[in-house]
Amino acid sequence: MKKLLFLLCFIGSLAGDLYAKDSFRPRTKKIIINTETDAKIFVDGKQISSTTTKIKVEPWATVNVRVEKVGYITEERNYINDGRHELPTTDYIKLEKDDAFESSMITDIANRDIDLKTNHTEDDSWKLIARIITNNFDVIQISDKTTGYMCTAWMVKNFKAATIRTRLIIKTVNTDPLQYKVKLISEIAPSGTSSSHDESFRAWDRLLRSFDNVIPELQSRLNK
C-alpha cells in the first residue's frame, strides 16, 4: 500500500512539473547582435556575413554566437531561452585586443629549416652560435659539438588568450664546406597551457618580436 501511495505521489509530482513547465513556456526571443567593424559573426557555427545580425531563440533552445576578428580575442556567448535566463533585445559583443598578436609578427622563417653558412672554423662557429643563442634564450638544453647538434629549452610566454612557446634547433648538415641548418620553432596553445603538454600546441605562423633578429644575426655574424 505504501509503495502504491509513493508511486501515485511521484506520478502526481511529475505531472505537476510538466504542467508547470508548459504553463510557463517561454516565448520565442529575437535578439539583435552588434559587434566590431570587420568582425566575423558565427551563429551555431555558421558564418554570418554582416557585423550586425538578428537571431531567433526558440523556447527551451540555446543559440551560440561566436565573434572573431584578426588581432582580437575571440568572444563566444550562449543565449539560453529557458525562462530563467534574461535575454536582451540587443547585445553588443565587444572584442578585446589580442596581446599575443600585438607582441608578434607574421613571418616566413618560423617552423622551417633555413640554411646557415659560415666563414669560420668549426670551433669558432660553434662558440659564436652558442654565444648568440644564449643572448636570446635562457637555457641551451642540448649541446653536442661532436654530432653538431644544439637545441634550446622552450621559452614560454603567457598571454590573455594564448600560451606561446619558442625554441631554436641547429644541426650540422655538411662539414666541407661547413654548413648548418637552423630552425626556429614557434607554437601556440590555449592560455595557461603547460609547456610540457605537447599535444595542446600547434605550429604558429607568427613569431614573438623578441626573437625576430635571432636568425638574421646568426647569418650575418657567421658570414663575416
For each residue, the residues with C-beta under 8 A, 3 or more apart:
1: 4 5
2: 5 6
3: 6 7
4: 1 7 8
5: 1 2 8 9
6: 2 3 9 10
7: 3 4 10 11
8: 4 5 11 12
9: 5 6 12 13
10: 6 7 13 14
11: 7 8 14 15
12: 8 9 15 16
13: 9 10 16 17
14: 10 11 17 18
15: 11 12 18 19
16: 12 13 19 20
17: 13 14 20 21
18: 14 15 21 22
19: 15 16 22 23
20: 16 17 23 24
21: 17 18 24 25
22: 18 19 25
23: 19 20
24: 20 21 83
25: 21 22 59 83
26: 29 59 60 81 82 83
27: 59
28: 56 57 58 59 81
29: 26 56 57 79 81 87
30: 54 55 56 57 89
31: 54 55 57 79 87 88 89 90 91
32: 52 53 54 89 90 91
33: 41 52 53 54 55 65 90 91 93
34: 51 52 90 91 92 93
35: 39 41 51 52 67 92 93 94 95
36: 39 51 67 69 72 93 94 95
37: 51
38: 51 69
39: 35 36 51 67 68 69 72 95
40: 47 48 67 68 69
41: 33 35 47 48 50 51 53 65 66 67
42: 45 46 47 48 64 65 66 67 68
43: 46 48 53 55 63 64 65
44: 63 64
45: 42 64 66
46: 42 43
47: 40 41 42
48: 40 41 42 43 53
49:
50: 41 53
51: 34 35 36 37 38 39 41
52: 32 33 34 35
53: 32 33 41 43 48 50
54: 30 31 32 33
55: 30 31 33 43 63 65 79
56: 28 29 30 63
57: 28 29 30 31 61 62 63 79 80 81 87
58: 28 61 81
59: 25 26 27 28 81
60: 26 81 82
61: 57 58 81
62: 57 78 79 80 81
63: 43 44 55 56 57 78 79
64: 42 43 44 45 76 77 78 79
65: 33 41 42 43 55 76 77 78 79 93
66: 41 42 45 74 75 76
67: 35 36 39 40 41 42 74 75 76 93 95
68: 39 40 42 72 74
69: 36 38 39 40 72 95
70: 101
71: 97 98 101 102
72: 36 39 68 69 95 96 97 98 101
73: 95 96 97 98 160 161
74: 66 67 68 95 161
75: 66 67 93 94 95 96
76: 64 65 66 67
77: 64 65 91 93
78: 62 63 64 65
79: 29 31 55 57 62 63 64 65 85 87
80: 57 62 84 85 87
81: 26 28 29 57 58 59 60 61 62 85 87
82: 26 60 85
83: 24 25 26
84: 80
85: 79 80 81 82
86:
87: 29 31 57 79 80 81
88: 31 91
89: 30 31 32
90: 31 32 33 34
91: 31 32 33 34 77 88
92: 34 35
93: 33 34 35 36 65 67 75 77
94: 35 36 75
95: 35 36 39 67 69 72 73 74 75
96: 72 73 75 160
97: 71 72 73 101 102
98: 71 72 73 101 102 159 160 161 162
99: 102 103 159 160 161
100: 103 104 159 160 161 162 164 188
101: 70 71 72 97 98 104 206
102: 71 97 98 99
103: 99 100 157 159 208 209 210
104: 100 101 164 206 207 208 209
105: 206 207 209 212
106: 205 206
107: 110 186 205 206 207 212
108: 112
109: 112 114 184 207 215
110: 107 184 185 186 203 204 205 206 207
111: 183 184 185 186 203 204 205
112: 108 109 183
113: 181 182 183
114: 109 181 182 183 184 215
115: 179 180 181
116: 170 179 180 181 182 218 219 222
117: 177 178 179 180 219 222 223
118: 125 178 179 180 222 223
119: 222 223 224
120: 124 125 128 178 222
121: 124 125 178
122: 125 126 175 178
123: 126 127
124: 120 121 127 128
125: 118 120 121 122 128 129 178 180 222
126: 122 123 129 130 145
127: 123 124 130 131
128: 120 124 125 131 132 221 222
129: 125 126 132 133 150 170 180 218 222
130: 126 127 133 134 140 143 150
131: 127 128 134 135
132: 128 129 135 136 214 217 218 221
133: 129 130 136 137 140 150 152 168 170 214
134: 130 131 137 140
135: 131 132
136: 132 133 168 210 211 214
137: 133 134 140 152 153 155 167 168
138: 153 155
139: 152 153
140: 130 133 134 137 143 150 151 152 153
141: 151 152 153
142: 149 150 151
143: 130 140 149 150 151
144: 147 148 149 150
145: 126 148
146:
147: 144 171 172
148: 144 145 171 172 180
149: 142 143 144 169 170 171 172
150: 129 130 133 140 142 143 144 169 170 171
151: 140 141 142 143 167 168 169 170
152: 133 137 139 140 141 155 167 168 169
153: 137 138 139 140 141 167
154: 165 166 167 195
155: 137 138 152 165 166 167 211
156: 163 164 165 195
157: 103 163 164 165 166 208
158: 163 164 191 192
159: 98 99 100 103 162 163 164 191
160: 73 96 98 99 100 191
161: 73 74 98 99 100 190 191
162: 98 100 159 188 189 190 191
163: 156 157 158 159 188 189 190 191 192 193 195
164: 100 104 156 157 158 159 186 187 188 204 208
165: 154 155 156 157 186 187 189 195 201
166: 154 155 157 184 185 186 187 207 208 211
167: 137 151 152 153 154 155 184 185
168: 133 136 137 151 152 182 183 184 185 214
169: 149 150 151 152 182 183 185
170: 116 129 133 149 150 151 180 181 182 183
171: 147 148 149 150 180 181
172: 147 148 149 175 178 179 180
173: 179 180 181
174: 177 178 179
175: 122 172 178
176:
177: 117 174
178: 117 118 120 121 122 125 172 174 175
179: 115 116 117 118 172 173 174
180: 115 116 117 118 125 129 148 170 171 172 173
181: 113 114 115 116 170 171 173
182: 113 114 116 168 169 170 215 218
183: 111 112 113 114 168 169 170
184: 109 110 111 114 166 167 168 207 211 214 215
185: 110 111 166 167 168 169 203
186: 107 110 111 164 165 166 203 204 205 206 207 208 211
187: 164 165 166 201 202 203 204
188: 100 162 163 164 201 202 204 206
189: 162 163 165 193 197 200 201 202
190: 161 162 163 193 200
191: 158 159 160 161 162 163
192: 158 163
193: 163 189 190 197 200 201
194: 197
195: 154 156 163 165
196:
197: 189 193 194 200 201
198: 201
199:
200: 189 190 193 197
201: 165 187 188 189 193 197 198
202: 187 188 189
203: 110 111 185 186 187
204: 110 111 164 186 187 188 207
205: 106 107 110 111 186
206: 101 104 105 106 107 110 186 188
207: 104 105 107 109 110 166 184 186 204 211 212
208: 103 104 157 164 166 186 211 212
209: 103 104 105 212
210: 103 136
211: 136 155 166 184 186 207 208 214
212: 105 107 207 208 209 216
213: 216 217
214: 132 133 136 168 184 211 217 218
215: 109 114 182 184 218 219
216: 212 213 219 220
217: 132 213 214 220 221
218: 116 129 132 182 214 215 221 222
219: 116 117 215 216 222 223
220: 216 217 223 224
221: 128 132 217 218 224
222: 116 117 118 119 120 125 128 129 218 219
223: 117 118 119 219 220
224: 119 220 221
